Amino acid sequence: MEPKSVFQLAVLSLLSFVSGAYAAFGYTSSGGNYVVDAGSANPLIFSVSQSNCDIRSIKYRGTELQYGSQFTHINSGLGSATVSISQINGSKKYIKVTCVTSTLTHYIVVRAGDSSMFLATYITAQPSIGELRWIARLLPDKLPGEYPYGEVSNTQSSTSTVEGSDVFVVNGQTRSKFYSSTRFIDEDSHCVFGGSDLMHVCIMTPQQESSSGGPFFRDINSNNAGASTNLYNYMNSGHVQTEPYRMGLHGPYIMQFSRSGIPSVKNVDVSWFGEVGVTGWVPPSGRGRVTGTASGVQSGMEGVVHWFNSAAQYWARTSSNGAFTSPLMKPGTYTMVLYQTEFKIATSTVTVTAGQTRSQNIAGTFNTSRNTLWQIGQYDGQPAGFRNADKFLRMHPSDSRMSNWGPLTYKVGSSPLTDFPMAVFQSVNNPVTIRFNLGSAPGAATLRIATTLSFAGSRPQINVNGWSGPAPSAPAKIDSRGVTRGAYRGHGEVYTVAIPTGKLVAGSNTITISSISGSSGTTFLSPNFIFDAVELFQ
C-alpha cells in the first residue's frame, strides 16, 4: 500500500473515532433506568431511576464513580417520582430529565459535548426532611480528596465522636462535614478529586437567589465519610437559619466532571438554560438591576450591598470608591442593606422593574464621631482577631489545637487581641474580664457589645466595679448549634448599657462580661455568644 493511502486510512479512522464519540450523545432505557450519554470527549454516562430519580451509576472516562449502597439525588431521595426524559434541539442539543412530586420538580440537564450535569430544583414547600440539598454519593477509593479545605471534613477512620453524630475524632483531630463550608459570597467551586489521571467532580452555583441566609451564609460542601465521598449543594437548611426558606426555582447549579483542573464558576455559561423549559426560570429580559454608590463604610473594610425579599436574595461587593452594580434581579420590592465586611450599617428599600436599571445610593451612619475611651475588636460582623477565631471554622472548640479558652483577662493598652475570647461559653470560660485605667472619672458612659451569634438564649450582662448592669432580654432563638459546627453568623445582636455617673473612676477599673441564659448545657454546648466588638464611649 502506498504511504498516501496509509495516511488517508489513518485520518479516516481518527475521524470515525471522533465522530463516534460525539455521536454517542443521547439516551436509552435499560433495566428501569434512563441511561444518558453526554457525548463528551471525556465520556460522561449516567443512569437515572425511572421510579424515583436516583442517579444509580455515574461513569466518567469509563470509571464507575457512583457509590453502590446509596445513590446520588435531591434531598435524601424522593422515594417515588414521575420521571420523564426528552431531547431538545436549541442552540445546542440537550437532554432533560424531569422528576416530579406533589411539591417538587427536579431537573437534570445535559448539553451535548459537555461533561456536566446542569441541575435545578423547583419547590412549592420545604422538603419533609427539613433541608433542600443535592448530594452526590461517590466512591472514596476513586475520589478521596476534598477541595478547597482538604482533610478538615474527612471523617473516615474516625475513632470517636465529640458531639452528636456529625463531629468526629480522626488521628487526634476533630473533623466534621460542617467544616467544609464557604460563605455564599465567596463560593467558586468545591470539589472531590482523585484517581491516577486526577479527576475532579465539582459543584458550582452561579447564584443562590432562592436560597436563604444572605451573602455570608455557609453550609456543608463535602465529606469523605469513609463508605462514600459526598459532594453537596445545600439550598435551604436549618443550619443556623436566620430567615424563612424561599420557594421557587433553585438553580441552575452544575456538577462538572473535569480532567483539566478545578473549574471556576466565572467561566460557566447558563444563558441557554431557558431553552430547555424549566418551571420558574426568569430570563435576563425579565429582570432588572440596581446601581449606585455606598458610603459610610469604615476605611479598610469591605463594602457589601445585599438585597432580599421573600422570593429572592442578591448581593454585590462595592468598588474602592463605593460604586456597586447588582446582579440581574427578579422584579419586586427589596430590602437593601449595606454592610462593612459583615456588620450592618444601613438599611433601605428599592423597587426593581424588568428591563430597567434603577439608580439608588445607600449611606451608613454608624461610624459617626464619638469619644471612644477604648475599643476591643472591629465592627466587622466577625470575631476576627480574637482568641481561636483563626481556628474555629475548621475544628471543634474542644480540639487540642485550640488555645486555652480561659476564663481570660484582657488589659486595655497592653494585652494582644488574642487575649480576648471569640466566644463566652457559660460553663467553660465565663466571664471575660476587662481591666483598664482612666486618667479621670469620665461621668456617665456607654458600653456597647456587638455580637454575631447566640446559642441557647445566651446574652451578655456586665458588672462595672461591682455595679451590675441590667439583664438583657433573650435574643431571637436560632435552633441550631453554632460555634461547634464552625458557624458564627446569626442575627448580630448589639447590646448597649448606660453606665451611670460615679461607676467608672479615675485609675483602675474592672468590667466583667458574663453569659446569662435561662437554658443550660455542658462545656461547649452550654449557652454561649460570639463577640464582634466591645467599646466604651461617651
C-alpha positions as CSV (number, residue, x, y, z in Angstrom):
1,M,0.0,0.0,0.0
2,E,1.3,3.5,-0.9
3,P,2.2,5.8,2.1
4,K,-0.5,8.3,1.0
5,S,-3.2,5.6,1.2
6,V,-2.0,4.6,4.7
7,F,-2.2,8.2,5.8
8,Q,-5.7,8.6,4.4
9,L,-6.9,5.5,6.2
10,A,-5.4,6.8,9.4
11,V,-7.2,10.1,9.1
12,L,-10.5,8.4,8.2
13,S,-10.0,6.1,11.2
14,L,-9.4,9.1,13.5
15,L,-12.4,11.0,12.2
16,S,-14.6,8.0,12.6
17,F,-13.5,7.7,16.3
18,V,-14.1,11.4,17.0
19,S,-17.4,11.3,15.2
20,G,-18.4,8.2,17.1
21,A,-17.6,9.8,20.4
22,Y,-19.8,12.7,19.8
23,A,-22.5,10.8,18.1
24,A,-23.0,8.8,21.3
25,F,-25.0,11.8,22.7
26,G,-28.4,10.6,23.5
27,Y,-30.3,8.3,25.9
28,T,-31.7,4.8,26.2
29,S,-33.9,2.9,28.6
30,S,-32.5,-0.1,30.4
31,G,-33.5,-2.0,33.5
32,G,-35.8,0.7,34.8
33,N,-33.3,3.4,34.3
34,Y,-32.7,6.2,31.7
35,V,-29.1,5.9,30.6
36,V,-27.8,9.3,29.4
37,D,-24.6,9.8,27.4
38,A,-23.3,13.4,27.3
39,G,-21.4,12.7,24.1
40,S,-18.4,14.5,25.5
41,A,-14.7,14.0,24.6
42,N,-14.2,12.7,28.1
43,P,-17.2,10.4,28.2
44,L,-19.8,11.0,30.9
45,I,-22.6,8.4,31.1
46,F,-25.0,8.1,34.0
47,S,-28.2,6.2,34.8
48,V,-31.3,7.8,36.4
49,S,-34.0,5.6,38.0
50,Q,-37.4,5.9,36.2
51,S,-39.2,5.3,39.5
52,N,-37.6,7.8,41.9
53,C,-35.0,10.0,40.1
54,D,-32.0,8.5,41.9
55,I,-28.8,8.5,39.9
56,R,-27.6,4.9,40.2
57,S,-24.5,4.9,38.1
58,I,-22.0,7.6,37.0
59,K,-19.2,6.6,34.6
60,Y,-16.6,9.2,33.7
61,R,-14.0,8.1,31.2
62,G,-15.2,4.5,31.7
63,T,-14.6,4.6,35.5
64,E,-17.6,4.0,37.8
65,L,-17.8,6.8,40.4
66,Q,-21.2,6.1,42.0
67,Y,-21.3,4.6,45.5
68,G,-23.4,1.5,45.2
69,S,-25.2,1.3,48.6
70,Q,-26.7,4.8,48.4
71,F,-27.3,6.9,45.4
72,T,-27.0,10.5,44.1
73,H,-30.2,12.5,44.4
74,I,-32.1,15.5,45.7
75,N,-32.7,15.6,49.5
76,S,-32.2,12.1,50.8
77,G,-34.0,10.7,47.7
78,L,-37.6,11.4,46.6
79,G,-38.9,7.9,47.4
80,S,-41.0,8.0,44.3
81,A,-41.5,10.4,41.5
82,T,-42.9,10.8,38.0
83,V,-39.7,10.7,35.9
84,S,-39.6,11.6,32.2
85,I,-36.9,12.3,29.6
86,S,-36.7,14.3,26.4
87,Q,-34.2,15.6,23.9
88,I,-34.4,19.2,23.0
89,N,-32.8,20.9,19.9
90,G,-32.0,24.6,20.7
91,S,-28.8,26.5,20.1
92,K,-27.2,23.1,21.0
93,K,-28.7,19.7,21.7
94,Y,-29.9,18.9,25.2
95,I,-31.3,16.0,27.2
96,K,-33.6,16.9,30.1
97,V,-34.7,14.5,32.8
98,T,-37.7,15.8,34.8
99,C,-38.7,14.4,38.1
100,V,-42.0,15.5,39.6
101,T,-43.6,15.0,43.1
102,S,-46.5,16.9,44.6
103,T,-44.3,19.8,45.9
104,L,-41.0,19.5,43.9
105,T,-39.8,19.3,40.3
106,H,-36.2,18.4,39.8
107,Y,-34.3,18.8,36.5
108,I,-31.1,17.1,35.3
109,V,-29.9,18.6,32.0
110,V,-27.0,17.6,29.8
111,R,-25.7,19.7,27.0
112,A,-24.1,17.8,24.0
113,G,-20.4,17.5,24.3
114,D,-20.2,18.8,27.9
115,S,-19.2,16.6,30.8
116,S,-21.5,18.3,33.2
117,M,-24.9,17.9,34.8
118,F,-26.9,21.1,34.9
119,L,-29.3,20.8,37.8
120,A,-32.3,22.8,39.0
121,T,-34.9,22.2,41.7
122,Y,-38.3,23.9,41.8
123,I,-40.2,23.7,45.1
124,T,-43.5,24.8,46.5
125,A,-42.9,23.5,50.0
126,Q,-39.8,22.7,52.1
127,P,-39.0,19.0,51.9
128,S,-40.1,16.9,54.9
129,I,-36.5,16.1,55.9
130,G,-36.1,19.8,56.7
131,E,-33.5,20.7,54.2
132,L,-33.2,21.1,50.4
133,R,-29.9,19.7,49.2
134,W,-28.3,17.9,46.3
135,I,-26.0,15.1,47.4
136,A,-23.7,13.1,45.2
137,R,-22.5,9.9,46.9
138,L,-19.3,8.8,45.2
139,L,-16.7,6.1,45.6
140,P,-13.9,7.2,48.1
141,D,-11.3,4.9,46.5
142,K,-11.8,6.9,43.3
143,L,-12.4,10.4,44.8
144,P,-10.8,10.6,48.2
145,G,-9.7,14.2,48.2
146,E,-11.7,17.3,49.0
147,Y,-11.2,20.9,47.8
148,P,-10.7,23.6,48.9
149,Y,-10.2,22.7,52.6
150,G,-8.8,19.2,52.5
151,E,-8.9,16.8,55.4
152,V,-10.9,19.1,57.8
153,S,-14.1,17.3,56.6
154,N,-12.6,13.9,56.0
155,T,-14.1,11.7,58.7
156,Q,-13.1,8.3,57.5
157,S,-11.2,6.2,60.1
158,S,-12.8,8.1,63.0
159,T,-12.2,6.6,66.4
160,S,-14.9,8.5,68.4
161,T,-17.5,11.3,68.2
162,V,-17.2,14.6,70.0
163,E,-20.8,15.8,69.5
164,G,-23.9,14.1,68.2
165,S,-23.2,12.1,65.1
166,D,-21.5,14.8,63.0
167,V,-18.3,15.8,64.8
168,F,-15.6,13.1,64.9
169,V,-12.1,12.5,66.1
170,V,-9.6,11.3,63.4
171,N,-5.9,11.0,64.3
172,G,-6.5,13.1,67.3
173,Q,-8.1,15.9,65.4
174,T,-11.8,16.9,65.3
175,R,-13.4,16.8,61.9
176,S,-16.9,17.3,60.5
177,K,-18.7,17.9,57.2
178,F,-19.6,21.3,58.6
179,Y,-16.0,22.4,58.5
180,S,-16.1,22.3,54.6
181,S,-18.3,25.4,54.4
182,T,-17.6,28.6,52.5
183,R,-19.6,31.9,52.6
184,F,-22.0,32.2,49.7
185,I,-20.4,35.4,48.6
186,D,-17.0,33.6,48.3
187,E,-18.2,30.4,46.6
188,D,-16.5,29.5,43.4
189,S,-16.3,25.7,43.1
190,H,-16.0,23.0,45.7
191,C,-14.8,19.5,44.6
192,V,-13.9,16.0,45.4
193,F,-11.0,14.5,43.4
194,G,-8.6,11.6,42.9
195,G,-7.6,8.9,40.5
196,S,-4.4,8.2,38.6
197,D,-5.4,10.7,36.0
198,L,-6.7,13.2,38.6
199,M,-10.4,13.6,38.1
200,H,-12.3,16.4,39.7
201,V,-16.0,16.4,40.3
202,C,-17.1,19.9,41.3
203,I,-20.2,21.8,42.3
204,M,-20.7,25.4,41.0
205,T,-23.6,27.6,41.7
206,P,-23.8,30.8,39.6
207,Q,-26.3,32.4,42.0
208,Q,-28.2,31.5,45.2
209,E,-31.1,33.8,44.6
210,S,-33.7,31.3,46.0
211,S,-31.6,30.0,48.9
212,S,-31.8,31.6,52.4
213,G,-29.3,33.3,54.7
214,G,-27.8,36.1,52.7
215,P,-24.3,36.6,51.4
216,F,-22.5,35.4,54.5
217,F,-24.4,32.1,55.0
218,R,-22.3,29.0,54.8
219,D,-23.3,25.3,54.8
220,I,-21.9,21.8,54.2
221,N,-20.0,21.3,50.9
222,S,-18.2,17.9,51.1
223,N,-17.4,15.0,53.3
224,N,-15.3,11.9,52.8
225,A,-17.2,9.8,55.2
226,G,-15.3,6.5,54.6
227,A,-18.0,4.5,52.9
228,S,-18.7,7.3,50.4
229,T,-17.3,10.7,49.5
230,N,-20.2,13.1,49.5
231,L,-20.5,16.3,47.4
232,Y,-23.3,18.7,48.3
233,N,-25.2,21.7,47.1
234,Y,-27.2,23.0,50.1
235,M,-30.0,25.3,49.1
236,N,-32.2,25.5,52.3
237,S,-31.3,24.1,55.7
238,G,-31.9,24.7,59.4
239,H,-28.1,25.1,60.0
240,V,-28.1,28.5,61.8
241,Q,-31.2,29.5,59.9
242,T,-31.8,33.3,60.2
243,E,-34.8,33.8,57.8
244,P,-37.7,31.9,56.3
245,Y,-37.0,29.4,53.5
246,R,-37.6,30.6,49.9
247,M,-39.6,28.6,47.5
248,G,-39.4,28.7,43.7
249,L,-36.6,27.7,41.4
250,H,-33.2,26.9,42.9
251,G,-30.5,26.8,40.2
252,P,-29.2,26.1,37.8
253,Y,-26.3,24.6,39.7
254,I,-23.7,22.5,38.0
255,M,-21.9,19.2,38.8
256,Q,-18.9,19.2,36.4
257,F,-16.5,16.4,35.7
258,S,-13.0,17.5,34.8
259,R,-9.6,16.3,34.0
260,S,-8.2,19.8,33.4
261,G,-8.0,21.0,36.9
262,I,-10.5,22.9,39.1
263,P,-13.2,24.8,37.1
264,S,-14.4,28.3,38.0
265,V,-18.0,29.4,38.2
266,K,-16.8,32.6,36.5
267,N,-16.4,30.6,33.3
268,V,-19.9,28.9,33.5
269,D,-22.5,30.0,30.9
270,V,-26.1,29.2,31.7
271,S,-27.7,31.8,29.5
272,W,-29.1,29.0,27.4
273,F,-31.0,27.4,30.3
274,G,-34.3,29.0,29.3
275,E,-34.2,26.9,26.1
276,V,-35.0,23.6,27.9
277,G,-38.3,24.7,29.5
278,V,-37.8,24.9,33.3
279,T,-40.6,26.0,35.7
280,G,-39.7,29.2,37.5
281,W,-37.0,30.3,35.1
282,V,-36.8,34.1,34.7
283,P,-34.8,35.1,31.6
284,P,-32.4,38.1,31.7
285,S,-35.1,40.1,29.8
286,G,-37.4,39.7,32.7
287,R,-35.0,41.1,35.2
288,G,-33.6,44.5,36.3
289,R,-30.6,45.9,38.1
290,V,-29.7,48.4,40.8
291,T,-26.6,50.6,40.6
292,G,-25.4,53.2,43.0
293,T,-22.7,54.3,45.4
294,A,-22.4,53.1,49.0
295,S,-20.8,55.4,51.6
296,G,-20.0,55.4,55.3
297,V,-18.0,52.1,55.3
298,Q,-15.1,52.3,57.7
299,S,-11.8,52.7,55.9
300,G,-10.0,49.4,55.3
301,M,-13.2,47.3,55.4
302,E,-15.1,45.7,52.5
303,G,-18.5,47.2,51.5
304,V,-21.2,44.7,50.6
305,V,-24.7,45.5,49.4
306,H,-27.5,43.0,50.0
307,W,-31.0,42.9,48.5
308,F,-33.7,40.5,49.7
309,N,-37.4,39.8,49.9
310,S,-39.5,36.7,50.5
311,A,-38.8,35.4,46.9
312,A,-35.1,36.2,46.2
313,Q,-31.8,37.4,47.5
314,Y,-28.8,39.1,45.8
315,W,-25.5,40.8,46.8
316,A,-22.6,42.7,45.3
317,R,-19.3,44.0,46.6
318,T,-18.6,47.7,46.3
319,S,-15.5,49.1,44.5
320,S,-12.9,51.1,46.2
321,N,-14.9,54.3,45.7
322,G,-18.2,52.6,46.8
323,A,-19.7,52.0,43.4
324,F,-21.8,48.9,43.0
325,T,-23.9,47.1,40.4
326,S,-26.3,44.3,41.4
327,P,-26.7,41.0,39.6
328,L,-29.8,40.8,37.3
329,M,-32.7,40.6,39.8
330,K,-36.3,39.4,39.6
331,P,-38.8,42.3,39.7
332,G,-40.1,43.3,43.1
333,T,-39.5,45.5,46.1
334,Y,-36.4,44.6,48.2
335,T,-34.9,45.5,51.5
336,M,-31.5,46.9,50.7
337,V,-28.7,46.6,53.3
338,L,-25.2,47.9,53.4
339,Y,-22.5,46.0,55.4
340,Q,-19.0,46.9,56.4
341,T,-17.5,43.5,56.0
342,E,-20.4,41.7,57.7
343,F,-21.6,44.4,60.1
344,K,-24.9,46.1,59.1
345,I,-24.6,49.9,58.9
346,A,-27.6,50.9,56.7
347,T,-31.0,49.7,55.6
348,S,-33.3,51.0,52.8
349,T,-35.7,49.7,50.2
350,V,-35.7,49.6,46.4
351,T,-38.0,48.5,43.7
352,V,-36.7,46.6,40.7
353,T,-38.5,46.6,37.3
354,A,-37.9,44.2,34.5
355,G,-35.7,45.6,31.7
356,Q,-34.7,48.7,33.7
357,T,-31.7,49.8,35.8
358,R,-32.6,51.6,39.0
359,S,-30.1,54.1,40.4
360,Q,-30.1,54.3,44.2
361,N,-27.3,55.1,46.7
362,I,-27.1,53.9,50.3
363,A,-25.2,55.6,53.2
364,G,-24.1,54.2,56.5
365,T,-24.3,56.4,59.6
366,F,-22.9,54.0,62.2
367,N,-19.3,55.4,62.1
368,T,-20.1,58.8,63.5
369,S,-17.8,60.8,65.7
370,R,-17.9,59.8,69.4
371,N,-15.5,59.9,72.3
372,T,-14.2,56.4,72.4
373,L,-12.4,55.6,75.7
374,W,-11.3,52.2,74.3
375,Q,-12.4,49.5,71.8
376,I,-11.7,45.8,71.5
377,G,-12.1,44.4,68.1
378,Q,-13.6,45.9,65.0
379,Y,-17.3,46.3,64.0
380,D,-17.0,43.9,61.1
381,G,-19.6,41.3,62.0
382,Q,-17.0,38.7,62.6
383,P,-14.9,37.5,65.6
384,A,-11.7,38.2,63.7
385,G,-8.6,38.6,65.7
386,F,-10.0,37.2,69.0
387,R,-8.6,34.0,70.6
388,N,-9.4,30.9,68.5
389,A,-11.1,32.9,65.7
390,D,-8.4,31.7,63.4
391,K,-9.3,28.1,64.0
392,F,-13.0,27.5,64.8
393,L,-14.2,27.4,61.2
394,R,-12.3,24.2,60.7
395,M,-12.3,22.4,64.0
396,H,-14.3,21.9,67.2
397,P,-13.6,24.2,70.2
398,S,-12.5,21.2,72.2
399,D,-9.7,20.4,69.7
400,S,-6.3,20.2,71.3
401,R,-5.0,22.6,68.6
402,M,-7.2,25.4,70.1
403,S,-5.6,27.9,72.5
404,N,-6.8,27.8,76.1
405,W,-10.3,29.3,76.3
406,G,-9.8,30.8,79.8
407,P,-11.6,32.5,81.6
408,L,-9.4,35.3,80.3
409,T,-8.5,38.7,81.5
410,Y,-7.8,41.4,78.9
411,K,-5.8,44.5,79.8
412,V,-6.6,47.5,77.7
413,G,-3.5,49.0,76.2
414,S,-1.2,46.1,76.8
415,S,-2.9,42.8,76.0
416,P,-2.8,41.4,72.5
417,L,-6.2,40.9,70.8
418,T,-5.8,37.1,71.2
419,D,-6.1,37.5,74.9
420,F,-9.8,38.2,74.3
421,P,-12.0,35.2,73.6
422,M,-14.1,35.0,70.4
423,A,-16.9,33.4,72.5
424,V,-18.0,33.1,76.1
425,F,-19.3,29.6,77.0
426,Q,-21.3,29.7,80.2
427,S,-19.7,26.6,81.7
428,V,-16.2,27.0,80.1
429,N,-14.8,30.5,80.3
430,N,-17.5,32.6,81.9
431,P,-16.9,35.6,82.5
432,V,-14.4,37.5,80.5
433,T,-12.7,40.3,82.5
434,I,-11.5,43.7,81.1
435,R,-9.1,45.8,83.2
436,F,-8.3,49.4,82.2
437,N,-7.1,52.7,83.7
438,L,-8.7,56.1,83.3
439,G,-7.0,59.4,83.8
440,S,-10.1,60.9,85.4
441,A,-13.6,59.9,86.3
442,P,-15.5,60.2,83.0
443,G,-19.0,60.6,84.4
444,A,-21.7,58.7,82.5
445,A,-20.6,56.4,79.7
446,T,-21.9,53.7,77.4
447,L,-20.6,50.1,76.9
448,R,-21.5,48.6,73.6
449,I,-21.2,44.9,73.0
450,A,-21.7,43.8,69.4
451,T,-22.2,40.0,69.0
452,T,-22.6,37.8,65.9
453,L,-24.5,34.7,67.2
454,S,-26.2,33.5,70.3
455,F,-26.8,29.8,71.3
456,A,-29.4,28.7,73.8
457,G,-30.5,32.2,74.7
458,S,-27.1,33.5,75.8
459,R,-26.6,37.2,76.1
460,P,-24.1,39.4,77.9
461,Q,-24.6,41.0,81.3
462,I,-21.9,43.4,82.6
463,N,-20.5,44.3,86.0
464,V,-18.6,47.6,86.4
465,N,-16.5,47.9,89.5
466,G,-19.2,45.9,91.5
467,W,-22.2,47.6,89.8
468,S,-24.4,45.1,88.0
469,G,-25.8,46.2,84.7
470,P,-29.4,45.2,83.7
471,A,-30.0,41.7,82.3
472,P,-30.9,42.0,78.6
473,S,-33.9,40.1,77.3
474,A,-33.3,36.9,75.4
475,P,-32.3,37.2,71.7
476,A,-34.4,35.7,68.9
477,K,-33.8,31.9,69.1
478,I,-31.9,30.1,66.4
479,D,-32.5,26.5,66.9
480,S,-29.1,25.2,65.8
481,R,-25.6,24.7,67.1
482,G,-23.2,27.4,66.1
483,V,-19.5,27.6,67.2
484,T,-19.2,23.8,67.5
485,R,-20.2,23.5,63.8
486,G,-17.9,26.3,62.6
487,A,-20.6,28.9,62.4
488,Y,-20.7,32.4,63.7
489,R,-23.3,34.3,61.7
490,G,-26.7,34.8,63.4
491,H,-28.9,37.9,63.9
492,G,-25.9,40.0,65.1
493,E,-27.4,41.5,68.3
494,V,-25.9,44.7,69.6
495,Y,-26.3,45.5,73.3
496,T,-25.7,48.9,74.8
497,V,-25.5,49.5,78.5
498,A,-25.7,53.0,80.0
499,I,-23.2,53.2,82.9
500,P,-24.3,55.8,85.4
501,T,-22.1,58.6,86.7
502,G,-19.8,57.5,89.5
503,K,-19.5,53.9,88.5
504,L,-16.3,54.5,86.5
505,V,-13.4,56.0,88.4
506,A,-10.1,57.6,87.9
507,G,-7.4,55.0,88.0
508,S,-8.0,51.3,87.8
509,N,-11.4,49.9,86.6
510,T,-12.7,46.4,86.0
511,I,-15.6,45.3,83.8
512,T,-16.7,41.7,83.5
513,I,-19.0,40.4,80.7
514,S,-20.9,37.2,81.6
515,S,-23.1,34.9,79.6
516,I,-26.6,34.6,81.1
517,S,-29.4,32.4,80.0
518,G,-32.4,30.5,81.2
519,S,-31.1,27.4,79.5
520,S,-28.4,25.1,80.5
521,G,-25.8,22.8,78.8
522,T,-22.4,21.3,79.3
523,T,-19.0,22.6,78.1
524,F,-19.2,23.9,74.6
525,L,-22.9,23.2,74.3
526,S,-23.6,25.4,77.2
527,P,-25.2,28.8,76.4
528,N,-22.8,31.0,74.6
529,F,-22.4,34.0,72.4
530,I,-19.8,35.2,69.9
531,F,-18.1,38.6,70.1
532,D,-17.8,41.1,67.3
533,A,-16.5,44.2,69.2
534,V,-16.7,45.8,72.6
535,E,-16.5,49.6,73.0
536,L,-16.6,52.0,75.9
537,F,-17.5,55.5,74.8
538,Q,-19.2,58.8,75.7
